[in-house]
């Protein structure tokens, strides 16, 4: 089967207010804003190395976490689904992404989750023709059921996966391709992933489990040598980029872009 060819990415410039973003990692210290901007620019260059065009949205100071555009929409092969983010401080971000989506999708190809359903895109992992959706602090069962109904209309399916220890599903498991996953923590023994070839990411490198595969290349966070080594052993062409400032506010590689 030919690999899906990505053409576009959407990112949003981090706001100064990102220093006050939601975090469970305060022990890592405050974000260095100037360095965060440098890292974001390098991240865009890494995306561009895969052959996509990157649309950069302006910062939104009223939304400290709004650089994490993945959480407010899920882009499917058949249209865009605007989520209903589970954190009250982030819920308004969904309205801010709609104008950008309308530049790429007609209105009839944009779908919307409704209250009381909630969902963060960081909980949504596509593997072949099925979405694995984390039921987490941000994504509830109602949001999952609405999402599943939409994607079943596309001839796809969705499976719920409990998330108890971490923020989002894709924090701990990401599909690499060819039946392989990078997996860590609570997901290592989850039966939903038993049929895959697994690389169990060491606990001290768990952040490195979150990677982006796009157009024959894999973008990986720098500083996680066992992850990079395994991907090279598997034969992948990798691009390393530093997202250490975003780790301080619970953000990883996938969080920072919408890819389609």
ZADO-1210 file (C-alpha; in nm, 4 decimals, padded with zeros to 6 digits):
<atoms>
<atom x="00.0000" y="00.0000" z="00.0000" code="UNK" pos="1"/>
<atom x="00.1365" y="00.3417" z="-00.0943" code="UNK" pos="2"/>
<atom x="00.2096" y="00.5762" z="00.1926" code="UNK" pos="3"/>
<atom x="-00.0296" y="00.8685" z="00.2271" code="UNK" pos="4"/>
<atom x="00.1338" y="01.1837" z="00.0910" code="UNK" pos="5"/>
<atom x="00.1106" y="01.4841" z="00.3212" code="UNK" pos="6"/>
<atom x="00.0984" y="01.8253" z="00.1563" code="UNK" pos="7"/>
<atom x="00.0161" y="02.0773" z="00.4310" code="UNK" pos="8"/>
<atom x="00.0775" y="02.1541" z="00.7959" code="UNK" pos="9"/>
<atom x="-00.0800" y="02.4184" z="01.0176" code="UNK" pos="10"/>
<atom x="00.1102" y="02.5578" z="01.3161" code="UNK" pos="11"/>
<atom x="00.0520" y="02.8520" z="01.5482" code="UNK" pos="12"/>
<atom x="00.3218" y="03.0842" z="01.6794" code="UNK" pos="13"/>
<atom x="00.3572" y="03.0457" z="02.0579" code="UNK" pos="14"/>
<atom x="00.2228" y="03.3388" z="02.2570" code="UNK" pos="15"/>
<atom x="00.4126" y="03.5097" z="02.5394" code="UNK" pos="16"/>
<atom x="00.1396" y="03.3740" z="02.7638" code="UNK" pos="17"/>
<atom x="00.2627" y="03.0184" z="02.6973" code="UNK" pos="18"/>
<atom x="00.4776" y="03.0698" z="03.0068" code="UNK" pos="19"/>
<atom x="00.1520" y="03.0251" z="03.1989" code="UNK" pos="20"/>
<atom x="00.0376" y="02.7210" z="03.0011" code="UNK" pos="21"/>
<atom x="-00.1186" y="02.4181" z="03.1667" code="UNK" pos="22"/>
<atom x="00.1493" y="02.1823" z="03.2928" code="UNK" pos="23"/>
<atom x="00.2066" y="01.8754" z="03.5044" code="UNK" pos="24"/>
<atom x="00.5822" y="01.9285" z="03.4664" code="UNK" pos="25"/>
<atom x="00.6464" y="02.2413" z="03.6697" code="UNK" pos="26"/>
<atom x="00.9579" y="02.0734" z="03.8114" code="UNK" pos="27"/>
<atom x="01.1221" y="02.1297" z="03.4692" code="UNK" pos="28"/>
<atom x="01.1087" y="02.5061" z="03.5203" code="UNK" pos="29"/>
<atom x="00.9537" y="02.7970" z="03.3334" code="UNK" pos="30"/>
<atom x="00.9548" y="02.8225" z="02.9581" code="UNK" pos="31"/>
<atom x="01.2293" y="03.0397" z="02.8082" code="UNK" pos="32"/>
<atom x="01.0165" y="03.2262" z="02.5537" code="UNK" pos="33"/>
<atom x="01.2981" y="03.3319" z="02.3212" code="UNK" pos="34"/>
<atom x="01.4272" y="02.9757" z="02.3094" code="UNK" pos="35"/>
<atom x="01.0729" y="02.8455" z="02.2558" code="UNK" pos="36"/>
<atom x="01.0433" y="03.0676" z="01.9481" code="UNK" pos="37"/>
<atom x="01.3787" y="02.9433" z="01.8154" code="UNK" pos="38"/>
<atom x="01.2707" y="02.5839" z="01.8695" code="UNK" pos="39"/>
<atom x="00.9364" y="02.6500" z="01.6988" code="UNK" pos="40"/>
<atom x="01.1141" y="02.7949" z="01.3952" code="UNK" pos="41"/>
<atom x="01.3420" y="02.4887" z="01.3828" code="UNK" pos="42"/>
<atom x="01.0352" y="02.2651" z="01.4132" code="UNK" pos="43"/>
<atom x="00.8817" y="02.4367" z="01.1087" code="UNK" pos="44"/>
<atom x="01.2035" y="02.3771" z="00.9149" code="UNK" pos="45"/>
<atom x="01.1910" y="02.0085" z="01.0134" code="UNK" pos="46"/>
<atom x="00.8335" y="01.9834" z="00.8840" code="UNK" pos="47"/>
<atom x="00.9372" y="02.1520" z="00.5594" code="UNK" pos="48"/>
<atom x="01.2148" y="01.8966" z="00.5119" code="UNK" pos="49"/>
<atom x="00.9430" y="01.6355" z="00.4594" code="UNK" pos="50"/>
<atom x="00.8107" y="01.8287" z="00.1586" code="UNK" pos="51"/>
<atom x="00.5023" y="01.9961" z="00.3080" code="UNK" pos="52"/>
<atom x="00.3928" y="02.3584" z="00.2990" code="UNK" pos="53"/>
<atom x="00.3520" y="02.5064" z="00.6446" code="UNK" pos="54"/>
<atom x="00.0856" y="02.7659" z="00.7230" code="UNK" pos="55"/>
<atom x="00.1861" y="02.9678" z="01.0304" code="UNK" pos="56"/>
<atom x="-00.1015" y="03.1182" z="01.2292" code="UNK" pos="57"/>
<atom x="-00.0447" y="03.4235" z="01.4521" code="UNK" pos="58"/>
<atom x="-00.0074" y="03.3933" z="01.8269" code="UNK" pos="59"/>
<atom x="-00.3214" y="03.4167" z="02.0414" code="UNK" pos="60"/>
<atom x="-00.2251" y="03.5686" z="02.3759" code="UNK" pos="61"/>
<atom x="-00.5646" y="03.4925" z="02.5294" code="UNK" pos="62"/>
<atom x="-00.4942" y="03.1196" z="02.4885" code="UNK" pos="63"/>
<atom x="-00.1632" y="03.0215" z="02.6552" code="UNK" pos="64"/>
<atom x="-00.1699" y="02.6672" z="02.5133" code="UNK" pos="65"/>
<atom x="-00.2847" y="02.7567" z="02.1624" code="UNK" pos="66"/>
<atom x="00.0454" y="02.6644" z="01.9954" code="UNK" pos="67"/>
<atom x="-00.0679" y="02.3035" z="02.0473" code="UNK" pos="68"/>
<atom x="-00.2992" y="02.3127" z="01.7461" code="UNK" pos="69"/>
<atom x="-00.3315" y="01.9343" z="01.7236" code="UNK" pos="70"/>
<atom x="-00.5720" y="01.9302" z="02.0162" code="UNK" pos="71"/>
<atom x="-00.8417" y="02.1432" z="01.8532" code="UNK" pos="72"/>
<atom x="-00.8939" y="01.9443" z="01.5335" code="UNK" pos="73"/>
<atom x="-00.8428" y="01.6000" z="01.3854" code="UNK" pos="74"/>
<atom x="-00.7655" y="01.5953" z="01.0139" code="UNK" pos="75"/>
<atom x="-00.8896" y="01.2780" z="00.8466" code="UNK" pos="76"/>
<atom x="-00.8503" y="01.1699" z="00.4816" code="UNK" pos="77"/>
<atom x="-01.2130" y="01.2775" z="00.4323" code="UNK" pos="78"/>
<atom x="-01.2368" y="01.6080" z="00.6157" code="UNK" pos="79"/>
<atom x="-01.1615" y="01.7936" z="00.9385" code="UNK" pos="80"/>
<atom x="-01.3241" y="01.7276" z="01.2751" code="UNK" pos="81"/>
<atom x="-01.3221" y="02.0226" z="01.5154" code="UNK" pos="82"/>
<atom x="-01.2874" y="01.8812" z="01.8656" code="UNK" pos="83"/>
<atom x="-01.4277" y="02.0171" z="02.1902" code="UNK" pos="84"/>
<atom x="-01.1170" y="02.0465" z="02.4137" code="UNK" pos="85"/>
<atom x="-01.1599" y="01.9138" z="02.7647" code="UNK" pos="86"/>
<atom x="-00.9725" y="02.1861" z="02.9557" code="UNK" pos="87"/>
<atom x="-01.1982" y="02.4917" z="03.0110" code="UNK" pos="88"/>
<atom x="-00.9088" y="02.7323" z="02.9485" code="UNK" pos="89"/>
<atom x="-00.8526" y="02.5740" z="02.6065" code="UNK" pos="90"/>
<atom x="-01.2073" y="02.5243" z="02.4852" code="UNK" pos="91"/>
<atom x="-01.2206" y="02.8601" z="02.3053" code="UNK" pos="92"/>
<atom x="-00.9256" y="02.7599" z="02.0888" code="UNK" pos="93"/>
<atom x="-01.1561" y="02.5555" z="01.8671" code="UNK" pos="94"/>
<atom x="-01.3189" y="02.8722" z="01.7314" code="UNK" pos="95"/>
<atom x="-00.9758" y="03.0153" z="01.6507" code="UNK" pos="96"/>
<atom x="-00.8794" y="02.7208" z="01.4266" code="UNK" pos="97"/>
<atom x="-01.1949" y="02.7184" z="01.2121" code="UNK" pos="98"/>
<atom x="-01.0943" y="03.0030" z="00.9724" code="UNK" pos="99"/>
<atom x="-00.7683" y="02.8221" z="00.8937" code="UNK" pos="100"/>
<atom x="-00.9491" y="02.4939" z="00.8308" code="UNK" pos="101"/>
<atom x="-01.1894" y="02.6678" z="00.5929" code="UNK" pos="102"/>
<atom x="-00.8939" y="02.7645" z="00.3749" code="UNK" pos="103"/>
<atom x="-00.8397" y="02.3951" z="00.3032" code="UNK" pos="104"/>
<atom x="-01.1801" y="02.2285" z="00.3485" code="UNK" pos="105"/>
<atom x="-01.5314" y="02.3204" z="00.2269" code="UNK" pos="106"/>
<atom x="-01.7916" y="02.3663" z="00.5004" code="UNK" pos="107"/>
<atom x="-01.9514" y="02.0290" z="00.4261" code="UNK" pos="108"/>
<atom x="-01.6168" y="01.8608" z="00.4988" code="UNK" pos="109"/>
<atom x="-01.5803" y="02.0179" z="00.8447" code="UNK" pos="110"/>
<atom x="-01.7467" y="01.8316" z="01.1307" code="UNK" pos="111"/>
<atom x="-01.7972" y="01.9429" z="01.4901" code="UNK" pos="112"/>
<atom x="-01.8095" y="01.7618" z="01.8242" code="UNK" pos="113"/>
<atom x="-02.0728" y="01.8964" z="02.0629" code="UNK" pos="114"/>
<atom x="-02.1211" y="01.9200" z="02.4395" code="UNK" pos="115"/>
<atom x="-02.1207" y="01.7176" z="02.6574" code="UNK" pos="116"/>
<atom x="-01.8606" y="01.5393" z="02.4461" code="UNK" pos="117"/>
<atom x="-01.4986" y="01.6497" z="02.4872" code="UNK" pos="118"/>
<atom x="-01.1884" y="01.5529" z="02.2953" code="UNK" pos="119"/>
<atom x="-00.8265" y="01.6591" z="02.2558" code="UNK" pos="120"/>
<atom x="-00.6561" y="01.5644" z="01.9314" code="UNK" pos="121"/>
<atom x="-00.3574" y="01.4433" z="02.1316" code="UNK" pos="122"/>
<atom x="-00.5723" y="01.1458" z="02.2293" code="UNK" pos="123"/>
<atom x="-00.6356" y="01.0430" z="01.8673" code="UNK" pos="124"/>
<atom x="-00.3951" y="00.7991" z="01.6997" code="UNK" pos="125"/>
<atom x="-00.4547" y="00.6773" z="01.3445" code="UNK" pos="126"/>
<atom x="-00.3279" y="00.3289" z="01.2629" code="UNK" pos="127"/>
<atom x="-00.4082" y="00.2283" z="00.9075" code="UNK" pos="128"/>
<atom x="-00.7897" y="00.2594" z="00.8816" code="UNK" pos="129"/>
<atom x="-00.8704" y="00.2759" z="01.2541" code="UNK" pos="130"/>
<atom x="-00.8464" y="00.5540" z="01.5106" code="UNK" pos="131"/>
<atom x="-00.7320" y="00.4603" z="01.8608" code="UNK" pos="132"/>
<atom x="-00.8806" y="00.7206" z="02.0963" code="UNK" pos="133"/>
<atom x="-00.7636" y="00.7742" z="02.4519" code="UNK" pos="134"/>
<atom x="-01.0349" y="00.8159" z="02.7148" code="UNK" pos="135"/>
<atom x="-00.8511" y="01.0580" z="02.9384" code="UNK" pos="136"/>
<atom x="-00.8849" y="01.3664" z="03.1541" code="UNK" pos="137"/>
<atom x="-00.9440" y="01.5617" z="02.8308" code="UNK" pos="138"/>
<atom x="-01.1410" y="01.3157" z="02.6130" code="UNK" pos="139"/>
<atom x="-01.4604" y="01.1609" z="02.7456" code="UNK" pos="140"/>
<atom x="-01.6770" y="00.8706" z="02.6307" code="UNK" pos="141"/>
<atom x="-01.9380" y="01.0987" z="02.4746" code="UNK" pos="142"/>
<atom x="-01.6721" y="01.2734" z="02.2671" code="UNK" pos="143"/>
<atom x="-01.5388" y="00.9367" z="02.1572" code="UNK" pos="144"/>
<atom x="-01.8840" y="00.8139" z="02.0556" code="UNK" pos="145"/>
<atom x="-01.9507" y="01.1266" z="01.8490" code="UNK" pos="146"/>
<atom x="-01.6116" y="01.0925" z="01.6834" code="UNK" pos="147"/>
<atom x="-01.6637" y="00.7232" z="01.6092" code="UNK" pos="148"/>
<atom x="-01.9985" y="00.7953" z="01.4447" code="UNK" pos="149"/>
<atom x="-01.8355" y="01.0538" z="01.2159" code="UNK" pos="150"/>
<atom x="-01.5427" y="00.8338" z="01.1070" code="UNK" pos="151"/>
<atom x="-01.7644" y="00.5308" z="01.0564" code="UNK" pos="152"/>
<atom x="-01.9419" y="00.7462" z="00.8008" code="UNK" pos="153"/>
<atom x="-01.6063" y="00.7577" z="00.6186" code="UNK" pos="154"/>
<atom x="-01.5747" y="00.3778" z="00.6226" code="UNK" pos="155"/>
<atom x="-01.3202" y="00.3943" z="00.9066" code="UNK" pos="156"/>
<atom x="-01.3498" y="00.2862" z="01.2696" code="UNK" pos="157"/>
<atom x="-01.2479" y="00.3930" z="01.6200" code="UNK" pos="158"/>
<atom x="-01.1412" y="00.2027" z="01.9320" code="UNK" pos="159"/>
<atom x="-01.1362" y="00.3453" z="02.2854" code="UNK" pos="160"/>
<atom x="-00.8209" y="00.3074" z="02.4974" code="UNK" pos="161"/>
<atom x="-00.8185" y="00.3992" z="02.8692" code="UNK" pos="162"/>
<atom x="-00.5576" y="00.6620" z="02.9653" code="UNK" pos="163"/>
<atom x="-00.4973" y="00.6888" z="03.3383" code="UNK" pos="164"/>
<atom x="-00.1377" y="00.7892" z="03.4118" code="UNK" pos="165"/>
<atom x="-00.0502" y="01.0524" z="03.1513" code="UNK" pos="166"/>
<atom x="-00.2115" y="01.3434" z="02.9687" code="UNK" pos="167"/>
<atom x="-00.2824" y="01.2073" z="02.6198" code="UNK" pos="168"/>
<atom x="-00.2697" y="00.8749" z="02.4384" code="UNK" pos="169"/>
<atom x="-00.0024" y="00.9924" z="02.1946" code="UNK" pos="170"/>
<atom x="00.2183" y="01.0947" z="02.4856" code="UNK" pos="171"/>
<atom x="00.2847" y="00.7246" z="02.5298" code="UNK" pos="172"/>
<atom x="00.2206" y="00.5449" z="02.2008" code="UNK" pos="173"/>
<atom x="00.2700" y="00.6452" z="01.8369" code="UNK" pos="174"/>
<atom x="00.2406" y="00.4390" z="01.5197" code="UNK" pos="175"/>
<atom x="00.5607" y="00.4272" z="01.3180" code="UNK" pos="176"/>
<atom x="00.4281" y="00.2284" z="01.0221" code="UNK" pos="177"/>
<atom x="00.4802" y="-00.1257" z="00.8919" code="UNK" pos="178"/>
<atom x="00.2986" y="-00.2650" z="01.1968" code="UNK" pos="179"/>
<atom x="00.5368" y="-00.1003" z="01.4455" code="UNK" pos="180"/>
<atom x="00.4732" y="00.1235" z="01.7451" code="UNK" pos="181"/>
<atom x="00.6843" y="00.3200" z="01.9877" code="UNK" pos="182"/>
<atom x="00.5224" y="00.2547" z="02.3226" code="UNK" pos="183"/>
<atom x="00.5861" y="00.3390" z="02.6854" code="UNK" pos="184"/>
<atom x="00.4428" y="00.3263" z="03.0362" code="UNK" pos="185"/>
<atom x="00.0861" y="00.2137" z="03.0875" code="UNK" pos="186"/>
<atom x="00.0321" y="00.1220" z="02.7221" code="UNK" pos="187"/>
<atom x="00.3000" y="-00.1472" z="02.6999" code="UNK" pos="188"/>
<atom x="00.0594" y="-00.4114" z="02.8322" code="UNK" pos="189"/>
<atom x="-00.2610" y="-00.2732" z="02.6801" code="UNK" pos="190"/>
<atom x="-00.4262" y="-00.5479" z="02.4719" code="UNK" pos="191"/>
<atom x="-00.5221" y="-00.2997" z="02.1990" code="UNK" pos="192"/>
<atom x="-00.1554" y="-00.2929" z="02.0912" code="UNK" pos="193"/>
<atom x="-00.0733" y="-00.6639" z="02.1254" code="UNK" pos="194"/>
<atom x="-00.0656" y="-00.7246" z="01.7519" code="UNK" pos="195"/>
<atom x="00.2081" y="-00.4721" z="01.6799" code="UNK" pos="196"/>
<atom x="00.5848" y="-00.4949" z="01.6794" code="UNK" pos="197"/>
<atom x="00.6779" y="-00.2815" z="01.9791" code="UNK" pos="198"/>
<atom x="00.9771" y="-00.0827" z="02.0834" code="UNK" pos="199"/>
<atom x="00.9318" y="-00.0327" z="02.4557" code="UNK" pos="200"/>
<atom x="01.0768" y="00.3101" z="02.5182" code="UNK" pos="201"/>
<atom x="01.2761" y="00.3275" z="02.8441" code="UNK" pos="202"/>
<atom x="01.1045" y="00.5259" z="03.1167" code="UNK" pos="203"/>
<atom x="01.3775" y="00.7893" z="03.1190" code="UNK" pos="204"/>
<atom x="01.3202" y="00.8486" z="02.7457" code="UNK" pos="205"/>
<atom x="00.9392" y="00.8287" z="02.7493" code="UNK" pos="206"/>
<atom x="00.9030" y="01.1794" z="02.6045" code="UNK" pos="207"/>
<atom x="01.0850" y="01.0552" z="02.2936" code="UNK" pos="208"/>
<atom x="00.8026" y="00.8112" z="02.2128" code="UNK" pos="209"/>
<atom x="00.6092" y="01.0965" z="02.0513" code="UNK" pos="210"/>
<atom x="00.7281" y="01.1164" z="01.6889" code="UNK" pos="211"/>
<atom x="00.5921" y="01.2313" z="01.3515" code="UNK" pos="212"/>
<atom x="00.6111" y="01.0101" z="01.0439" code="UNK" pos="213"/>
<atom x="00.5474" y="01.2058" z="00.7277" code="UNK" pos="214"/>
<atom x="00.6377" y="01.1518" z="00.3624" code="UNK" pos="215"/>
<atom x="00.8981" y="00.8844" z="00.4253" code="UNK" pos="216"/>
<atom x="01.0768" y="01.0679" z="00.7066" code="UNK" pos="217"/>
<atom x="01.0396" y="01.0587" z="01.0837" code="UNK" pos="218"/>
<atom x="01.0774" y="01.3679" z="01.2995" code="UNK" pos="219"/>
<atom x="01.2007" y="01.2797" z="01.6474" code="UNK" pos="220"/>
<atom x="01.2767" y="01.4916" z="01.9521" code="UNK" pos="221"/>
<atom x="01.6495" y="01.5336" z="02.0063" code="UNK" pos="222"/>
<atom x="01.8043" y="01.3974" z="02.3219" code="UNK" pos="223"/>
<atom x="01.6470" y="01.0493" z="02.3223" code="UNK" pos="224"/>
<atom x="01.9228" y="00.8259" z="02.1848" code="UNK" pos="225"/>
<atom x="01.7553" y="00.4871" z="02.2249" code="UNK" pos="226"/>
<atom x="01.4537" y="00.6053" z="02.0243" code="UNK" pos="227"/>
<atom x="01.6690" y="00.7486" z="01.7450" code="UNK" pos="228"/>
<atom x="01.8875" y="00.4376" z="01.7412" code="UNK" pos="229"/>
<atom x="01.5884" y="00.2034" z="01.7147" code="UNK" pos="230"/>
<atom x="01.4300" y="00.4036" z="01.4339" code="UNK" pos="231"/>
<atom x="01.7582" y="00.3889" z="01.2410" code="UNK" pos="232"/>
<atom x="01.7798" y="00.0132" z="01.3053" code="UNK" pos="233"/>
<atom x="01.4323" y="-00.0183" z="01.1561" code="UNK" pos="234"/>
<atom x="01.5636" y="00.1635" z="00.8499" code="UNK" pos="235"/>
<atom x="01.3931" y="00.5012" z="00.8831" code="UNK" pos="236"/>
<atom x="01.5300" y="00.8384" z="00.7747" code="UNK" pos="237"/>
<atom x="01.5052" y="01.0588" z="01.0832" code="UNK" pos="238"/>
<atom x="01.5163" y="01.4319" z="01.1472" code="UNK" pos="239"/>
<atom x="01.5947" y="01.5406" z="01.5032" code="UNK" pos="240"/>
<atom x="01.4646" y="01.8674" z="01.6475" code="UNK" pos="241"/>
<atom x="01.4678" y="02.0118" z="01.9985" code="UNK" pos="242"/>
<atom x="01.1304" y="02.0655" z="02.1721" code="UNK" pos="243"/>
<atom x="01.2600" y="02.0827" z="02.5293" code="UNK" pos="244"/>
<atom x="01.0830" y="02.4138" z="02.6020" code="UNK" pos="245"/>
<atom x="00.7487" y="02.2557" z="02.5072" code="UNK" pos="246"/>
<atom x="00.8135" y="01.9561" z="02.7304" code="UNK" pos="247"/>
<atom x="00.7873" y="02.2027" z="03.0209" code="UNK" pos="248"/>
<atom x="00.4214" y="02.2641" z="02.9300" code="UNK" pos="249"/>
<atom x="00.3299" y="01.9047" z="02.8448" code="UNK" pos="250"/>
<atom x="00.3760" y="01.9455" z="02.4682" code="UNK" pos="251"/>
<atom x="00.5451" y="01.7136" z="02.2207" code="UNK" pos="252"/>
<atom x="00.6159" y="01.6962" z="01.8499" code="UNK" pos="253"/>
<atom x="00.2697" y="01.5941" z="01.7332" code="UNK" pos="254"/>
<atom x="00.0976" y="01.8558" z="01.9529" code="UNK" pos="255"/>
<atom x="00.2507" y="02.1454" z="01.7607" code="UNK" pos="256"/>
<atom x="00.0978" y="02.0856" z="01.4175" code="UNK" pos="257"/>
<atom x="-00.1977" y="01.9667" z="01.2128" code="UNK" pos="258"/>
<atom x="-00.0734" y="01.7521" z="00.9242" code="UNK" pos="259"/>
<atom x="-00.2642" y="01.6559" z="00.6101" code="UNK" pos="260"/>
</atoms>
